[in-house]
């Protein structure tokens, strides 16, 4: 199946943005998946998650303090991070893609919904609203009964015991990402970290606060958000970006 021309054009722009960051001194960290939830796929008319990039200049240690007062609409996403031990071929099956993962961690992605997600090429060109990623401790195995809780100031505000209902199966979406990147001259390589999409609908964190994502058996990661977003974006995200 040929790649949606909107995704091809936007991914090419994302890769140019990545190349500029690397030329400026950042190191490659890996990739991020977004807009892969069923509602998002339907709204955007796409057949796969979008792929963005992760670079070292956007990586923060757990429990870092992040000012968000200048952001438009700050969002927090609770995610599973796959750590690749070997490359994923562009033609890999879901099981082959999953076999390339050597370790896992819980992750927080911070995004800024600075414009409405109507134009796929623009969304990809802006690296899918990405601002920062925080990774929890690395573990060798993914728990069979994986659940997540998102807490603000110690109080649970979201949870799920079916995390892959929004992201899709991990093997399938990793294989999809490898196919998308290969069509645009890139790929999933050994050592890459891939954050696989929010397991709960993205949370508006414009009010700031102390946030943590807890996944028993996988780990915990936290962030302190200071300040609030500057304005609202008229068009909401599709549920479960």
Buried (B, 14 or more C-beta within 10 A) or exposed (E): EEBBEBBBBBBBBBBEBBEEBBEEEBEBBBBBBBBBBEBBBEBBEBEBBBBBBBBEEBBBEBEBEBEBEEBBBBBBBBBBBBBBEBBBBBEBEBEBBBBBBBBBBBBBBBBBBBBEBEBBBBBBBBBBBBBBBBBBEBBEEBEEEBBBBBBBEEEEBBBBEEBBEBBBEBBBBBBBBBBBBBBBEBBBBEEBBBBBBBBBBBBBBBEBBBBBBBBEBBBBBBBBBEBBBBEEBEEEBBBBB
